[in-house]
Amino acid sequence: MAEPVVLLSAAAVNAVLGFGWLALAMDTHWEQVYGEAAPKAATARNLRVAGALALALSLGLCLRADHPSMAALVWLMLLAGAAATIAATLSWRPRWLRPLWPGSRGAAG
């Protein structure tokens, strides 16, 4: 019985990571987090790809944990929660998202 809990926990983590990476791909959010005007084009593309893959992996983990109709419902609820988590983080402590893409130099402090 522990396996579905582990799978759904991993799905939730991947949903948060996915939305975090998709948010960092946007110029405004990148500036909030790193203090730079915009990510490089290659970085933004990599962030979008990583975000999409993380969300797809989240769906796959939900499908593995439960039957498809329940998995789709759980995944949609995870997406809503993950989006709210990233939105709240961006409005309250945007610098907390720095570990999501540690390769960026960003502004100090």
C-alpha distances in whole Angstrom, upper triangle without the diagonal:
4,5,6,7,9,11,12,13,15,16,18,19,21,22,24,25,27,28,30,31,33,34,36,37,39,43,43,39,40,43,41,39,41,45,46,47,45,43,44,44,42,40,39,39,36,34,34,33,30,29,29,27,24,24,24,21,19,20,18,15,15,16,13,10,12,15,18,19,16,16,20,20,17,19,22,21,20,24,25,24,24,28,29,27,30,32,32,32,35,37,37,36,37,37,33,33,35,32,31,34,35,38,40,43,43,46,46,45
4,6,5,6,9,10,11,12,14,15,17,18,20,21,23,24,26,27,29,30,32,33,35,37,40,40,37,37,40,38,36,38,42,43,45,42,40,42,42,39,37,37,36,33,32,32,31,28,27,27,25,22,22,22,19,18,19,17,14,14,16,13,10,13,16,19,21,18,16,20,20,17,18,22,20,19,22,24,22,22,26,27,25,27,30,30,30,33,35,34,33,34,34,30,30,32,29,28,31,32,35,37,40,40,43,42,41
4,5,5,6,9,10,11,12,14,15,16,18,20,21,22,24,26,27,28,30,31,33,35,39,39,35,36,39,38,35,37,41,42,43,41,38,40,39,37,35,34,34,31,29,29,28,25,25,24,22,20,20,19,16,15,16,14,11,11,13,10,7,11,14,17,19,16,14,18,19,16,17,20,20,18,21,23,21,21,25,26,25,26,30,30,29,32,34,34,33,33,33,30,29,31,28,26,29,31,33,36,39,39,42,42,41
4,5,5,6,8,10,10,12,14,15,16,18,20,20,22,24,25,26,28,30,31,33,37,37,33,34,38,36,34,36,40,41,42,39,37,39,38,36,34,33,32,30,28,28,27,24,23,23,21,18,18,17,15,13,13,12,9,8,10,8,5,7,11,14,15,12,11,14,15,12,13,17,16,14,18,20,19,19,22,23,22,24,27,28,28,30,32,32,32,32,32,29,28,30,27,26,29,31,33,35,38,38,41,41,41
4,5,5,6,9,10,10,12,14,15,17,18,20,21,23,24,26,27,29,30,32,36,35,32,33,36,34,32,34,38,39,40,38,36,38,38,36,33,33,32,30,28,28,27,24,23,23,21,18,18,18,16,13,15,14,11,10,13,11,8,11,14,16,17,14,13,16,16,12,14,17,15,14,17,19,17,17,21,22,20,22,25,25,25,28,30,29,29,29,30,26,25,28,25,24,27,29,32,34,36,36,39,39,38
4,6,5,6,9,10,11,12,14,16,16,18,20,21,22,24,26,27,29,31,34,34,31,31,34,33,30,32,36,37,38,36,34,35,35,33,31,30,30,27,25,26,25,21,21,21,19,16,17,17,14,12,14,13,9,10,13,11,9,12,16,18,19,16,14,17,18,14,14,18,17,14,17,20,18,17,21,22,20,22,25,25,24,27,30,29,28,28,28,25,24,26,23,22,25,26,29,31,34,34,37,37,36
4,5,5,6,9,10,10,12,14,15,16,18,20,21,22,24,26,27,29,33,33,29,30,33,32,30,32,35,36,37,35,32,34,33,31,29,29,28,25,24,23,22,19,18,18,16,14,14,14,11,9,10,9,6,7,9,7,6,10,13,14,16,14,11,14,15,12,12,15,15,13,15,18,17,16,19,21,20,21,24,25,24,27,29,29,28,28,28,25,24,26,23,21,24,26,28,30,34,34,37,37,37
4,5,5,6,9,10,10,12,14,15,17,18,20,21,22,24,26,28,31,31,28,29,32,30,28,31,34,35,36,34,32,33,33,31,29,28,27,25,23,23,22,19,18,18,16,13,13,13,11,8,10,10,7,6,9,9,7,9,13,14,15,12,9,12,12,9,9,12,11,9,12,15,13,13,16,18,17,18,21,22,22,24,27,27,26,26,27,24,22,25,23,20,24,26,28,30,33,33,36,36,35
4,5,5,6,9,10,11,12,14,16,17,18,20,21,23,25,27,30,29,26,27,30,28,26,28,32,33,34,32,30,32,32,30,28,27,27,24,22,22,22,19,17,18,17,13,13,15,12,9,12,13,9,9,13,12,10,13,17,17,18,15,13,15,15,11,11,14,13,10,13,15,13,12,16,17,15,17,20,20,20,22,25,24,23,23,24,21,20,22,20,18,21,23,26,28,31,31,33,33,32
4,5,5,6,9,10,10,12,14,15,16,18,20,21,22,25,28,28,25,25,29,27,25,27,30,31,33,30,28,29,29,27,25,24,24,21,19,20,19,16,15,16,14,10,11,12,9,7,10,10,7,9,12,11,10,14,17,17,19,17,14,15,16,13,12,15,14,11,13,16,14,12,16,18,16,17,20,21,20,22,25,25,24,23,23,20,18,20,18,16,19,21,24,25,29,29,31,32,31
4,5,5,6,9,10,10,12,14,15,16,18,20,21,23,27,27,24,24,28,26,24,27,30,31,32,29,27,29,28,26,24,23,23,20,18,18,17,15,13,13,12,9,8,9,7,4,7,8,6,6,10,10,9,12,15,14,16,14,11,12,13,10,8,11,11,8,10,13,12,10,14,16,14,15,18,20,19,21,24,24,24,23,24,21,19,21,19,17,19,22,24,26,29,29,32,33,32
4,5,5,6,9,10,11,12,14,15,17,18,20,22,25,25,22,23,26,24,22,25,28,29,30,28,26,28,28,27,24,23,23,21,18,18,18,15,13,14,14,10,9,12,10,7,10,12,9,9,13,14,12,14,17,17,18,15,12,13,13,10,8,11,10,6,8,10,9,7,11,12,11,12,15,16,16,18,21,21,20,20,21,18,16,19,17,15,19,21,24,25,28,27,30,31,30
4,5,5,6,9,10,11,12,14,15,16,18,21,24,24,20,21,24,22,20,22,26,27,28,26,24,26,26,24,22,21,21,19,16,17,17,13,12,14,13,9,10,12,10,8,12,13,11,12,15,15,15,17,20,20,21,19,16,16,17,13,12,14,13,9,10,13,11,8,12,13,11,12,15,16,15,17,20,20,19,18,19,15,14,16,14,12,15,18,20,22,25,24,27,28,27
4,5,5,6,9,10,10,12,14,15,16,19,22,23,19,20,23,22,20,22,25,26,27,24,22,24,23,22,19,18,18,16,14,14,13,10,9,10,9,5,6,9,7,5,9,10,9,11,14,14,14,17,19,18,20,18,15,15,16,14,11,13,13,10,10,13,12,9,12,14,13,12,16,17,16,18,21,21,20,19,19,17,14,16,14,12,14,17,19,21,24,24,27,28,28
4,5,5,6,8,10,11,12,14,15,17,21,21,18,19,22,21,19,22,25,25,26,24,22,24,23,22,20,18,18,17,14,13,14,11,8,10,10,6,5,9,8,6,9,11,11,11,14,15,15,17,19,18,18,17,14,13,14,12,9,10,10,7,6,9,9,6,8,11,10,10,13,15,14,16,19,20,19,18,19,17,14,17,16,13,16,19,21,22,25,24,27,28,28
4,5,5,6,9,10,10,12,14,16,19,19,15,16,19,18,16,19,22,23,24,22,20,23,23,22,19,18,18,17,13,14,15,12,9,11,12,9,8,12,12,9,12,15,14,14,17,19,18,20,22,21,22,20,17,17,17,14,12,13,12,9,8,10,8,5,7,9,7,7,10,12,11,13,15,16,15,14,15,13,11,14,13,10,13,16,19,20,23,22,24,25,25
4,6,5,6,9,10,10,12,15,18,18,15,15,18,17,15,17,20,21,22,20,18,20,20,19,16,15,16,13,10,11,12,9,7,10,10,7,8,11,11,10,13,15,14,15,18,19,19,22,24,23,24,22,19,19,19,17,14,15,15,12,11,13,12,8,10,12,10,9,12,14,12,13,17,17,16,14,15,12,10,12,10,7,10,13,16,17,20,19,22,23,23
4,5,5,6,9,10,11,13,17,17,14,15,18,18,16,18,21,21,22,19,17,19,18,17,15,13,13,12,9,9,9,7,4,6,7,5,5,9,9,9,11,13,14,15,17,19,19,21,23,21,22,21,18,17,18,16,13,14,14,11,9,12,12,9,9,13,12,10,13,15,14,14,18,19,18,16,17,15,12,14,13,10,12,15,17,18,21,21,24,25,25
4,5,5,6,9,10,11,15,15,12,13,16,15,14,17,20,20,20,18,16,19,18,18,15,13,14,13,10,9,11,10,6,8,11,8,8,11,13,11,13,16,16,17,19,21,21,23,24,22,23,22,19,18,18,16,13,13,14,11,8,10,10,7,6,10,9,7,9,12,11,11,14,16,16,13,15,14,11,14,14,11,13,16,18,18,21,20,23,24,24
4,5,5,6,9,10,13,13,10,10,14,13,11,13,16,17,18,16,14,17,17,17,14,12,14,13,9,10,12,10,7,11,12,10,11,14,15,14,16,19,18,19,22,23,23,25,27,26,26,25,22,21,21,19,16,16,17,14,12,13,12,9,8,11,9,6,9,11,9,9,13,14,13,10,12,11,7,10,10,7,9,13,15,15,18,17,19,21,21
4,5,5,6,9,12,13,10,10,14,14,12,13,16,16,17,14,12,14,14,13,10,9,10,9,5,7,9,7,5,9,10,9,10,13,14,14,16,18,19,20,22,24,24,26,28,26,27,26,23,22,23,21,18,18,19,16,14,16,15,12,11,14,13,10,12,15,13,12,16,17,16,13,13,13,9,10,11,7,8,12,13,13,16,16,19,21,21
4,5,5,7,11,12,10,10,14,14,13,15,17,17,17,14,12,14,14,14,11,9,10,10,6,5,8,8,5,8,10,10,10,13,15,14,16,19,19,20,22,24,25,26,28,25,26,26,23,21,22,21,17,17,18,16,13,14,15,12,10,13,13,10,12,15,14,12,16,18,17,14,15,15,12,13,14,11,11,15,16,15,19,18,20,23,24
4,5,6,9,9,6,8,11,10,10,12,15,15,14,12,11,14,14,15,12,10,12,12,9,9,12,11,9,11,14,13,13,16,18,17,19,22,22,22,25,27,27,29,30,28,28,27,25,23,23,22,19,18,19,16,14,14,15,12,9,12,12,8,9,12,11,9,12,15,14,11,13,13,10,12,13,11,11,15,16,15,18,16,18,21,21
4,5,7,8,6,5,9,9,8,9,12,12,12,9,8,11,12,13,9,8,10,10,7,9,12,11,9,13,15,14,15,18,19,19,21,23,24,25,27,29,29,31,33,31,31,30,27,26,26,25,22,21,22,19,17,18,18,14,13,15,14,10,11,14,12,10,13,15,14,10,11,12,8,9,11,9,8,12,13,11,14,12,15,18,18
4,7,9,8,7,10,12,11,12,14,12,12,9,7,9,9,10,8,5,7,8,5,6,10,10,9,11,14,14,15,17,19,19,21,23,24,25,27,29,30,31,33,30,31,31,28,26,27,26,22,22,23,21,18,19,20,16,15,17,17,13,14,17,16,13,16,19,17,14,15,16,12,13,14,11,10,14,14,12,15,14,17,20,21
4,6,6,6,9,10,11,12,13,12,10,8,8,11,11,13,11,7,10,12,9,9,13,14,12,14,17,17,17,20,22,21,23,26,27,27,29,31,32,33,35,32,32,32,29,27,28,27,24,23,24,22,18,19,20,17,15,17,17,13,13,16,15,12,15,18,17,13,15,16,13,14,16,14,13,16,17,14,17,15,17,20,21
4,6,5,6,9,10,10,10,9,7,5,7,10,10,13,11,9,12,14,12,12,16,16,15,18,20,20,21,23,25,25,27,29,30,31,33,35,36,37,38,36,36,36,33,31,31,30,27,26,27,25,22,22,23,20,18,19,19,15,15,18,16,13,15,18,17,13,15,17,14,14,17,16,14,17,17,14,16,13,15,18,19
4,5,5,6,9,10,10,9,8,7,10,13,14,17,14,12,15,17,14,15,18,19,17,19,22,21,21,25,26,26,27,30,31,31,34,36,36,37,39,36,36,35,33,31,31,30,27,26,26,24,21,21,22,19,16,17,17,14,13,15,14,10,12,15,14,11,13,16,13,14,18,16,15,18,18,15,17,14,15,18,18
4,5,5,6,8,9,10,10,9,10,14,15,16,14,11,15,15,12,13,17,16,14,17,20,19,19,22,23,23,25,28,28,28,31,33,33,34,36,34,34,33,30,29,29,27,25,23,23,22,19,19,19,16,14,15,14,11,10,12,11,7,10,12,12,8,10,12,10,11,14,13,13,15,16,14,15,13,14,17,17
4,5,5,6,7,7,7,6,7,10,12,14,11,9,13,13,11,13,16,15,14,17,20,19,20,23,24,23,26,28,28,29,32,33,34,36,37,35,36,35,32,30,31,29,26,26,26,24,21,21,21,18,16,18,17,13,13,15,13,10,13,15,13,9,10,12,10,9,13,11,10,12,13,10,12,9,11,14,15
4,5,5,5,5,5,6,8,12,14,16,13,12,16,17,14,16,20,19,18,21,23,22,23,26,27,27,29,32,32,33,35,37,37,39,41,39,39,38,35,34,34,32,30,29,29,26,24,24,24,21,19,20,19,15,15,16,14,11,13,14,13,10,10,13,12,11,15,14,13,15,15,12,12,9,9,13,13
4,6,6,8,9,10,12,15,17,19,16,15,18,19,16,17,21,20,18,21,24,22,23,26,27,26,29,31,31,32,35,36,36,38,40,38,38,36,34,32,32,31,28,27,27,25,22,22,21,19,17,17,16,13,12,13,11,8,9,11,9,6,7,11,10,10,14,14,14,15,16,13,14,10,10,13,13
4,6,8,10,11,11,15,17,18,14,14,17,17,14,16,19,18,17,20,22,20,21,25,25,24,27,29,29,30,33,34,34,36,38,36,37,35,33,32,32,30,27,27,26,23,22,22,21,18,16,17,15,12,12,13,10,8,10,11,9,5,5,8,7,6,10,10,10,11,13,10,11,8,9,11,11
4,5,9,9,9,12,16,16,13,13,17,16,14,17,20,18,18,22,23,22,23,26,27,26,29,31,31,32,35,36,36,38,41,39,40,38,35,34,35,33,30,30,29,27,25,25,24,21,20,21,19,15,16,17,14,12,14,15,12,9,7,10,9,7,11,11,10,10,11,8,8,4,6,8,10
4,7,9,10,13,17,18,15,15,19,19,17,19,22,21,21,24,26,25,26,29,30,30,32,35,34,35,38,39,40,42,44,42,42,41,38,37,37,35,33,32,32,29,27,27,26,24,22,22,21,18,18,18,16,13,15,15,13,10,9,13,12,11,14,15,14,14,14,11,10,6,5,8,9
4,6,7,10,13,15,13,13,17,17,16,18,21,20,20,23,25,25,26,29,30,30,32,34,35,36,38,40,40,42,44,42,43,42,39,37,38,36,33,33,33,30,28,28,28,25,23,24,23,19,19,21,18,15,17,18,16,13,12,16,14,12,16,16,14,14,13,10,9,6,7,10,12
4,7,10,12,15,13,12,16,17,16,18,21,21,21,23,26,25,26,29,30,30,33,35,35,36,39,40,41,43,44,42,43,42,39,37,38,36,33,32,33,31,28,28,28,25,23,24,24,20,20,21,19,16,18,20,18,15,15,18,16,15,18,18,16,17,16,12,12,10,10,14,16
4,6,9,11,10,9,12,14,13,14,17,18,17,20,22,22,23,26,27,28,30,32,32,34,36,37,38,40,41,39,40,39,36,34,35,34,31,30,31,29,26,26,27,23,21,23,22,19,19,21,19,16,18,20,19,15,15,18,15,14,17,16,14,15,14,11,12,10,12,16,18
4,6,8,6,6,9,10,10,12,14,15,15,18,19,20,21,23,25,25,27,29,30,31,34,35,36,38,39,37,38,38,34,33,34,33,29,29,30,27,25,26,26,23,21,23,22,18,19,21,19,16,19,21,19,15,15,17,14,13,15,14,11,13,11,9,11,10,13,16,18
4,5,5,6,9,10,10,12,14,15,16,18,20,21,23,24,25,27,29,30,31,33,35,36,37,39,41,38,40,39,36,34,36,35,31,31,32,30,27,28,29,25,24,26,25,22,23,25,23,20,23,25,23,19,19,21,18,16,18,16,13,14,12,10,12,12,15,18,21
4,5,5,6,9,10,11,12,14,15,17,18,20,21,23,24,26,27,29,30,32,33,35,36,38,39,37,38,38,35,33,34,34,30,30,31,29,26,28,29,25,24,26,26,22,23,26,24,21,24,27,25,21,21,23,19,18,20,17,15,17,15,13,15,16,19,22,24
4,5,5,6,9,10,11,12,14,15,16,18,20,21,22,24,26,27,28,30,31,32,34,36,38,35,37,37,33,32,34,33,29,29,31,28,26,28,28,25,24,27,26,22,24,27,25,22,26,28,26,22,21,23,19,18,18,16,13,15,13,12,15,16,19,22,25
4,5,5,6,9,10,10,12,14,15,16,18,20,21,22,24,25,26,28,30,31,33,35,36,34,35,35,32,30,32,31,27,27,29,26,23,25,26,22,21,24,23,19,21,23,21,19,23,24,22,18,18,19,15,14,15,12,9,12,10,9,12,13,17,19,22
4,5,5,6,9,10,10,12,14,15,17,18,20,21,23,24,26,27,29,30,32,33,35,32,33,33,30,28,30,29,25,25,26,24,21,23,24,20,19,22,21,17,19,21,20,17,21,23,21,17,18,19,15,14,16,13,11,14,13,12,15,14,18,21,23
4,5,5,6,9,10,11,12,14,15,17,18,20,21,22,24,26,27,28,30,32,33,31,32,32,29,27,29,28,24,24,26,24,21,23,24,21,20,23,23,19,21,24,22,20,24,26,24,21,21,21,18,17,18,15,13,16,15,14,18,18,21,24,26
4,5,5,6,8,10,10,12,14,15,16,18,20,21,22,24,26,26,28,30,32,29,31,31,27,26,28,27,23,24,26,23,21,23,24,20,19,23,22,19,21,23,21,20,24,25,23,20,20,20,16,15,15,12,10,13,12,13,16,17,21,23,25
4,5,5,6,9,10,10,12,14,15,16,18,20,21,22,24,25,27,29,30,28,30,29,26,24,26,25,21,21,23,20,18,20,20,16,16,19,18,15,17,20,18,16,20,22,20,17,17,17,13,13,13,10,8,12,12,12,16,16,19,22,23
4,5,5,6,9,10,11,12,14,15,17,18,20,21,23,24,26,27,29,26,27,27,24,22,24,23,19,19,21,19,16,18,19,16,15,18,18,15,17,20,19,17,21,23,22,18,19,19,15,16,16,13,12,16,16,16,19,19,22,25,26
4,5,5,6,9,10,10,12,14,15,16,18,20,21,22,24,26,27,25,26,26,23,22,24,23,19,20,22,19,17,20,21,17,17,21,20,18,20,23,21,20,24,26,24,21,22,21,17,18,17,14,13,16,16,17,21,21,24,27,28
4,6,5,6,9,10,10,12,14,15,16,18,20,21,22,25,26,24,26,25,22,21,23,21,18,19,21,18,16,19,19,15,16,19,18,16,18,21,19,19,22,24,22,19,19,18,15,15,14,11,10,14,14,15,19,20,23,25,26
4,5,5,6,9,10,11,13,14,15,17,19,20,21,23,24,22,24,23,20,19,20,19,15,16,17,15,12,15,16,12,12,16,15,13,15,18,17,16,20,21,20,17,18,17,14,15,14,11,11,15,16,17,20,20,23,25,26
4,5,5,6,9,10,11,12,14,15,17,18,20,22,22,20,21,21,18,17,19,18,14,15,17,15,12,15,17,14,14,17,17,15,17,20,20,19,23,24,24,21,22,21,17,19,18,14,15,19,19,20,24,24,27,29,30
4,5,5,6,8,10,10,12,14,15,16,18,20,21,19,21,21,18,17,19,18,14,16,18,15,14,17,18,15,16,19,19,17,20,22,21,21,25,26,25,23,23,22,18,19,18,14,15,18,19,20,24,25,28,30,31
4,5,5,6,9,10,10,12,14,15,16,19,20,19,20,20,16,16,18,16,12,14,16,13,11,15,15,12,13,17,16,14,17,20,19,19,22,24,22,20,21,19,16,17,16,12,14,17,18,20,23,24,27,28,29
4,5,5,6,9,10,11,12,14,15,17,18,16,18,17,13,12,14,13,9,11,13,10,8,12,13,10,11,15,15,14,16,19,18,19,22,24,23,21,22,20,17,19,18,15,17,20,21,22,26,26,29,31,31
4,5,5,6,9,10,11,12,14,16,17,14,16,16,13,12,15,14,10,12,15,12,11,15,16,14,15,18,18,18,20,23,22,23,26,27,27,25,26,24,21,22,21,18,19,22,23,25,28,29,32,34,34
4,5,5,6,9,10,10,12,14,16,15,17,16,13,13,15,14,11,13,15,12,12,16,16,14,16,19,18,18,21,23,22,23,26,28,27,25,25,23,20,22,20,17,19,21,23,25,28,29,32,33,34
4,5,5,6,9,10,11,13,15,13,15,14,10,11,12,10,7,10,12,9,9,13,13,11,13,16,16,16,19,21,20,22,24,25,25,23,24,22,19,21,20,17,19,22,24,25,29,29,32,33,33
4,5,5,6,9,10,11,12,10,12,11,8,8,10,9,6,9,11,9,10,13,14,13,15,18,18,18,21,23,23,24,27,28,28,26,27,25,22,25,23,20,22,25,27,28,32,32,35,36,36
4,5,5,6,9,10,11,10,13,13,9,10,13,12,9,13,15,13,13,17,17,16,18,21,21,21,24,26,26,27,30,31,30,29,30,27,24,26,24,21,23,26,28,29,33,33,36,38,38
4,5,5,6,9,11,11,14,12,9,11,13,11,9,13,14,12,13,16,16,15,18,20,20,20,23,25,25,26,29,30,29,28,29,26,24,26,23,21,23,26,27,29,33,33,36,37,37
4,5,5,6,9,8,10,9,5,7,9,7,6,10,11,10,11,14,15,14,17,19,19,20,23,24,24,26,29,29,29,28,29,27,25,27,25,22,25,28,30,31,35,35,38,39,38
4,5,6,6,6,9,8,5,7,10,9,9,12,14,13,14,17,18,18,20,22,22,23,26,27,28,29,32,33,33,31,33,30,28,30,28,25,28,30,32,34,37,37,40,42,42
4,6,8,9,12,11,8,11,13,12,11,15,16,15,17,20,20,19,22,24,24,25,28,29,29,31,34,34,34,33,34,31,29,31,28,26,28,30,32,34,38,38,41,42,42
4,7,9,11,9,7,11,12,10,11,14,15,14,16,19,18,18,21,23,23,24,27,28,28,30,33,33,33,32,33,30,28,30,28,26,29,31,33,35,38,38,41,42,42
4,6,8,6,5,9,10,9,11,14,14,14,17,19,19,20,22,24,24,26,28,29,30,32,34,34,34,34,35,32,30,33,31,28,31,34,36,38,41,41,44,45,44
4,6,6,6,9,10,11,12,14,15,16,18,20,21,22,24,26,26,28,30,31,32,34,36,37,37,36,38,35,33,36,34,31,34,36,38,40,43,43,46,47,47
4,6,5,6,9,10,10,12,14,15,16,18,20,20,22,24,25,26,28,30,31,32,34,35,36,35,37,34,32,34,33,30,32,35,37,38,42,42,45,46,46
4,5,5,7,9,10,11,13,14,16,17,19,20,22,23,25,26,27,29,31,32,34,35,36,35,37,34,32,35,34,31,34,37,39,40,43,43,45,47,46
4,5,5,6,8,10,11,12,14,16,17,18,20,21,22,24,26,27,28,30,32,33,33,33,35,32,31,34,32,29,32,35,37,39,42,41,44,45,44
4,5,5,6,9,10,10,12,14,15,16,18,20,21,22,24,25,26,28,30,31,31,31,32,30,28,31,29,26,29,32,34,35,39,38,41,42,42
4,6,5,6,9,10,10,12,14,15,16,18,20,21,22,24,26,27,29,30,31,30,32,29,27,30,29,26,29,32,34,35,38,37,40,42,41
4,5,5,6,9,10,11,13,14,16,17,18,20,21,23,24,26,27,29,30,29,31,29,27,30,29,27,29,33,35,36,39,38,40,42,41
4,5,5,6,9,10,11,12,14,15,16,18,20,21,22,24,26,27,27,27,29,26,25,28,27,24,27,30,33,33,37,36,38,39,38
4,5,5,6,9,10,10,12,14,15,16,18,20,21,22,24,25,26,25,27,24,22,25,24,21,24,27,30,30,34,33,35,37,36
4,5,5,6,9,10,11,12,14,15,16,18,20,21,23,24,25,24,27,25,23,26,25,22,25,28,31,31,34,33,35,37,36
4,5,5,6,9,10,11,12,14,15,17,18,20,21,22,23,23,26,23,22,25,25,22,25,28,31,31,34,33,35,36,35
4,5,5,6,8,10,10,12,14,15,16,18,20,21,21,21,23,20,19,22,21,19,22,25,27,28,31,30,32,33,32
4,5,5,6,8,10,11,12,14,15,16,18,20,20,19,22,20,18,21,21,18,20,24,26,26,29,28,30,32,31
4,6,5,6,9,10,11,12,14,15,17,18,19,19,22,20,18,22,22,19,22,25,28,28,31,29,31,32,31
4,5,5,6,9,10,10,12,14,15,16,17,17,20,17,16,20,20,18,21,24,27,27,29,28,29,31,29
4,5,5,6,9,10,11,12,14,15,16,15,17,15,13,17,17,14,17,20,23,23,26,24,26,28,27
4,5,5,6,9,10,11,12,14,15,14,17,15,13,17,17,15,18,21,23,23,26,24,26,27,26
4,6,5,6,8,10,11,12,14,13,16,15,14,18,19,17,20,22,25,24,27,25,26,27,26
4,5,5,6,9,10,10,11,11,14,12,11,15,15,14,17,20,23,22,24,22,24,25,23
4,5,5,6,9,10,10,9,12,10,9,12,13,12,14,17,20,19,21,19,21,22,21
4,5,5,6,9,10,9,13,12,11,14,16,15,17,20,22,21,23,20,21,23,22
4,5,5,6,8,9,12,11,11,15,16,16,18,20,23,22,24,21,22,23,21
4,5,5,5,6,8,7,8,11,13,12,15,17,20,19,20,18,19,19,18
4,6,6,4,8,8,8,11,13,13,15,17,19,17,19,16,17,18,17
4,6,6,10,11,11,14,17,16,18,20,23,21,22,18,18,20,18
4,6,9,9,11,14,16,16,19,20,23,21,22,19,18,19,16
4,6,6,8,10,13,14,16,16,19,18,18,15,15,16,13
4,5,6,8,11,11,13,14,17,15,16,13,13,14,13
4,5,5,9,10,11,11,14,12,13,10,11,11,10
4,6,7,9,11,11,15,14,15,13,14,14,12
4,6,6,8,9,12,12,14,12,14,15,14
4,5,6,6,9,8,10,9,11,12,12
4,5,5,9,10,12,12,14,14,14
4,6,9,10,13,13,16,17,17
4,6,6,10,10,14,15,16
4,5,8,9,12,13,14
4,6,9,13,14,16
4,6,9,11,14
4,7,8,11
4,6,9
4,6
4
